[in-house]
Amino acid sequence: MIETSEFLAKISRDKFLPYHIREQARQLLRHYPTPKAVRLAGRCEAVRQDQI
């Protein structure tokens, strides 16, 4: 997931791509979890698994 987020960010900044492609990448990123949120969710899941 983190790599996908970075990929979308890279696409959104690539001036060689058409505007509509860059804009779509920006729109997708708005609804995509940040790398920090993904890592936090992973840590929370690991703690939860330890408690079971």
CORZIBEL-V881478 format. One line per field, one symbol per residue. ss: DSSP state (~ for helix, > for strand, _ for the rest). Layout:
ss->???
//
This chain:
ss->_~~~~~~~~~~~~_____~~~~~~~~~~~~____~~~~~~~~~~~~~~~~~_
//
